[in-house]
C-alpha cells in the first residue's frame, strides 16, 4: 500500500506548478534506496535490493549515496537486509536473521552481505545512509558492534544513521547528533516533533507529506532534510526548489541520467 501511494503521489505532484519552475541551481544529493536494484527483464536478470550488485551499480554510475538496512545475526554479526526474515526476497521465511548464525546465512543465502563487506568496498566512495532496524535496548550488542564497524569512517562526511523509531538512535549518542536521521512514513508531524525534542540532526520523510512549514521549521533549527521516494524528475526539480538536502529514490539511476541530460 505504501508503494502504491508513493507511485500515485509521484504522478499527481508532478502536475504541480512548482515542478515546472526553471531548474534550481545546485543539486541535492541523490541516495539510492537499498541500492540500484531492478526486477528481472527479458535481457537481464534481477538485481536484488541491499546486495553488493545493487551498490556496485551506484558506484559505477556516480550516485552520491546508498541507503541500506542492517540487522544482527544470532551470533552478533551485522548483515545488510531489510526484513526480519528472508522470505520476501529469497523464499526462505524460515530463516529469521536474529535466530540464524552468520555461517548458516552465508551458506544458505550468500547474496546477503556483511556490513563490513559493504564498508570495505564502498566506504568513502559512496555515502552510507544506514538504517537501524532493531532497538539497542533489545539487542544490547547492536550499538557497540555498529560503532566499531564505522570507526574507520567520519560521521556526517561518510555516513548517517537512520531509523523509523527515533529511540533506536538514542543508543548512538556517542556519535555527533548531526549524523542521526529520524525517518517518517505517514507520521511526519509526530516525527518532526520528536526530532526537535531529541535534538537529532536530520529528518527524512515523504516529499508529499513533508509540508513547507515543517521544512522551514527544521531548517530554522539547523536540521538537514531528506525526502523520498522521489521517482520522477519533475518531483526532483520541486524538491531542489524547496531546499532539500537529500533525495531518496528507488530510481536513482534514472534521475541521475535525467539531471545529466538537462
N, C-alpha and C positions, 0 to 999 in steps of 0.2 A: 504494500500500500504506500509506503514512504517513497519508493522508487517511482510509482505511478504518479503520485502528487508532484514530485520533483520534475518529472517529464512534462506534466501539464503546466507547471509554473514556467518552465523554460519556453514553452510555446506561447503562453499568454503574455509574459513580461516582455518578450522581445518586440511586442507591438507598442510598448510604451514610448512616448516621445523622447524620454531620457536615453533610450537605446539608439536614437538616430542623431544624437549630437555629434559634432566632429570628434574624432578620436582624441582623447585626452593625452597630454604629454606624459612620458614615463610609463612604466609598466608594473602592475602588481606582480608579485612572484607567483608563478604557476606551480601548483602542487598536484601531482598525480595521485589520486585517491586509490590506495592499495596498489600503486604502480600502474604501468600502462598495460592493463590486461585487456583481452578481447576474446569473444567467443570463436569457436571454430568456423571457418569459411570453406568454400569449395577448394580454395588453393592453399590454405594454411590451417594448421592445427590450432587449437585453443591455447591461449597464453593465460594461465590462471593468476588470479589476484594474489598479492603477497608472496610472490615467488621471485627467485633471482632473475628469471627470464623477463618478468614484468618490470623489474627495476633496471635491468640492463638496457631495455629499450629507452627508458627515460634518460639514462646517461648518454647513450648514443645520439639521441635527438636533442640534447641540450636543455632538457627540462630542469628547472631550478631545484625542485624538491619532490620527495615522495612521502606519502602518508602510509604508515604501516602499523600493524597491531601486534602487541606482544602478550604472551601468556607463559606461565611457569609450568613445566612438566612436573610429574610426580617427584622426580629426584632433583628438582630445582634448577633445571636448565631453562633459559629464556628462548622461546621459539616464536617465529613470526606467523601468526594465524589469527583470523578474526573470531571465529566461532569457538564455543566451548568444546565442541566435538568436531569430528572430521566427516560428518555425514553430508552436508550440503555440497562440498566441493569434490570429495573423494569417495562418497558412498560407504563410509565407514562410521556410522553413528555410534558404534560400539567403542570407538577409540576416543575417549574423553582426554583432553590434553592434561588436565590436573591429575588424572588417575593413571597416566601412562608414562613409563620411563622414556627418556630420550632415545635410548638404544632401540627400544621397540618401535618408537615412532619413526626413526630413521630407516629401520628395516622395512616397515610396512608402507610408509609414505615418504620416500626420500625427497619429494618436492618441497616439503615444509622445511624452510631454512632456520638455522640458529640465528639469533640476533647478532651474535659475534661474527658470523659469516657476512652478514649484511654490512656491519660496521667496517670489517676488514676490506671489503670490496668497494664500498661506496661512501664511507666516512670521509668528510671534507670534499667530496666530489659532488654529492647530492645532499641537499639539506634534509635532515631526517625529522619528520613530524611523527613522533612515536606515541601511539595511543595506548594508554594503560587500561587494560580490560578488567583487571582484578583489584580488589582492595588490599592495601598493605596491612590493614587490620586483620583480615582473614588469612592472608598469605604473608607472614612476617618477614620472610626472606626476600620478598619482592623488591623493596626499596634498596636494600643493600646490594643485591645481585645486579639490578639495573644500573645503579650508580657506579658500580665497579666496571661494568661493561662500557659506560660512557666516559670513563675517566680520561681517556686519550683525546676527547673532543671538548670543544668550548661551548658552554651553554649560550643560547641566542644565536651565535655565529654559525654553529654546526648542527644544532638540534633544538627542538622544543618537545615538551611532554604534553600530551593532550588527554582529556578524559571527559566522558559524558557525565561522570559523577565528580563534582568538584572536590569532594572529600578524598577521593583516590589520590589527588595531587598533594594533599596535606602531608603525606608521608615523604615528600621530597622538599621539605622546607630548607634543607641544607643547600639547595640549589638557588640561584637567583630567582626571585618571584617573576621576573620578566620572561622566563622561559616556560612558565606554566600556563596552559591554554585550556579554558573551560569551553566545552562544546555543547551547543544546544541543538535539539531536534525541533519539536513543536513547542517546547517550553522556554522560548527565547527570553521573555521578560524575567522569568524566575532565575535563569542562568546569569543574565546580566546583573541582577541584584546580588546574587551570591558572589559573583566575581568582584564586584565593588566592595562587598563586605570583607571578603577574604584577602583581597589585595593581590590576587593572581594577575599576571601581566597581560593577558590577552583573552579574547573571546572569538570563537568561530561558530557560525550558525548559517541557517538558510538565507540565501540572498533575498528570498521572497518574504521572510519573516523578520529580518533584522531591519527595523524601521530607521528612518533618517534621524529621529530623535534619540533612539538608542545608540546609534552610531556616533552621533555628536556627543552624547554623554560619555561614552567610552573614550573618545578622542580627547575630550576635556580632562579626563582623568589620567591621560598619558598611556592609554592601553593601545596595543596593536589589535587589529581586527582582520579575521578571515571570513570569507563567505563561500558557500558551496550549495549544492553541486551545480556549478556553472558549466553547462554543456553546449552553449550557443554563443558565437562571437558577439552578437548584439548585447547579450547579457554581460559578457566580459567588458564591453565598452561602457555599459551603465555602471558597473562596479568600479571601473577606473575613474569615472567622474565622481563617484561617491567617496573616493579616497581610501578604498580598502587596501590593506597591505598584502594579503594573500588570497589567491583564488584556488579553491579546491575543485577538482574536476575528475569525472570518470572518462573524459575525452580530452585529456591534456594535450595529446599529440595533435589532435585536430585543431585545438585552439592555438597551439604554438604555430602551426603552419599558416593559420589564418592571420595571425599577427605579423608573421614574416612577409606575407604577400601584400600587406597594406602599404 
